[in-house]
Structures are given as C-alpha cells and as structure tokens.
Amino acid sequence: MSLVAREVTIRFGGVIAVERMALEVSPGEIVGLIGPNGAGKTTFINCVSGTYRPHTGTVRWLGDELLGLSPSTLLRKGVARTFQNVASLHDLTVLDIAKLGASARKDRQSGGHLLDFFRSDSALERELLEQILEPLELADVAHKPIQTLSYGRRKAVDLARALAAYPQLLLLDEPVAGLTSHEGMAMAGVVRNVRDRLGCAVIMVEHKMDVVMSTCDRIVVMAAGSKIFEGLPAEVQADPEVRRVYLGEP
C-alpha cells in the first residue's frame, strides 16, 4: 500500500470531527470518500494534505510519515489536492495556473520529471494544453484570467493545477460540486485518464453518486467522523446501514 492512515483522530474543542479513521490506497486506485454533510470527510483530507494536524494517528505515504509536513513540502513529495472553494487568483490566466501546478515537478526527487524543465517554455505550454487543458475543455480559455470564468470552469482550472503537478497521490475535495452532469462526467473522465497515465493513487470526496459510482474502484463511507463501511461500489449501494445513514432510508 502507498497510503496508509491509521487511528486518525482530530478534535475541535469538545467536538470529535474525525475519530480513529483508517484508510489504505494503492497506486493506480481511485477511492471514493462519501458520507453526509459533517461526516468528517474534508477534515480527514485536510489532515492528509497538511492543513490540519490530528491529535492522534499516523498517515504514511511511500513509507514516510506525512503528518506535520507543510502542504508545500507534501507537494514536493508528489501529493497534490483540489479545494471545495476556488479562489480567483487575481489576474492569472488559466495557462498560468496550470504552469504554477507544473512547477512542482522541478522539486521532485524521483520520476524523471525534472527533465521537463530543460525544455522550452513553449514545449511545456503545448504539453499542458494537450494533456491537461484540452481534456478539461479549457483550451479555448487558456489565455483568459480565471476570474472571468464561470464557477464550473474555475473548478476545472483547480483540477488542472493539481493534475499539472503529475501527482503520485491526488486528493480531490468535491471536484464536481456545482457542475452540470456533462461537466462532472467530463472531469471524472480526465481523472481516470490521468490515473491510467501516471498510475497515481486518488482519494475523491464527492456527493454526486453517479460520478462516484462510475469513477471509483472502491468506496469508503464516513458518518459522524468514523468509517462505517468500505467496499466495491455495488456493495456500498446494497448495504442497509449505508442506505440508512447516507440515503435516509429507514
């Protein structure tokens, strides 16, 4: 296993947001993390990505402990993430933001991506356009400031930034929230394509079940800060406890 989280617990005052959470993700695997609002999904992702430090537990990636490392250090280790809320980043263009994500590759100690930065800037731009922006339907706005785009396209730009780093571990926090069905399925297709091309491990927090079921190899369900079920998509759909907690069935 490349990612191994054990006994992760985080409290905010007297509230336990995540309790003894455990998760394992293999290279090339897309794991969905679902559950009702307030289940602790994003809090757990924030622990893995360096935003929060839990009170107890361990999160090891490729054998190294991640807890306590800054997000910038994690990015240099190949851990990239997206966010629920997308900042405008002022006047940066879509291509600028993709190049910002790609800049993380030059700090990578393995994988051979350092060679990318001996190429011309135009070669890098062409790669980003062909490999990242075109599949996300962003090539036509590559030179436009992100603040001029719709919410759905801003979400796609945030994904492009993370993908441009060629991550080994990709953390997606509601990547298709607020998008149309067409936009959501297109973004999910890009995630699968990048997984196939890079062999990266992916954790995807998402509420849109059509995207989750069609994208994820395995699904973990959280409720009230804890994991209540883990299995294949068909197994999760059929589990009575999941249906009660997540779908509100009696």
BELSULRA-V171689 format. One line per field, one symbol per residue. ss: DSSP state (H for helix, E for strand, C for the rest). psi: psi as a letter, one per 40 degrees, with the letter a starting at -180 (. if undefined). burial: + if it has 16 or more other C-alpha atoms within 10 Angstrom, else -. Layout:
BEGIN
ss=???
psi=???
burial=???
END
This chain:
BEGIN
ss=CCEEEEEEEEEECCEEEEEEEEEEECCCCEEEEECCCCCCHHHHHHHHCCCCCCCEEEEEECCEECCCCCHHHHHHCCEEECCCCCCCCCCCEHHHHHHHHHHHHHHCCCCCHHHHHHCCHHHHHHHHHHHHHCCCCCHHHCCCEHHHCCHHHHHHHHHHHHHHCCCCEEEEECCCCCCCHHHHHHHHHHHHHHHHHHCCEEEEECCCHHHHHHHCCEEEEEECCEEEEEECHHHHHHCHHHHHHHHCCC
psi=hdhhhhfhhhihbehhdhhfhhihhihehhhhhiiiheeeddddddddeedihidiiihhhfeihdheiiddddddeehiiiidhhidfbehiddddddddddddeeheieeedddeeiidddddddddddddddefedefdeiideeiidddddddddddddeegidhhhhggdeheiidddddddddddddddddefiihhhhidhdddddedidihhhihfeiheihaidddddehdddddddeei.
burial=-++++-++++------+++-+++-++++++++++++--++++++++++++++++--+++++----+++--+-++++++++++++-------+++++++++++++++-+----++-+-------++--++-+++-+++++-++-++++---+++++++++++++++++++++++++++-+---++++++++++-++---++++++++++--+++-+++++++++++++--+--+--++---++--++----
END
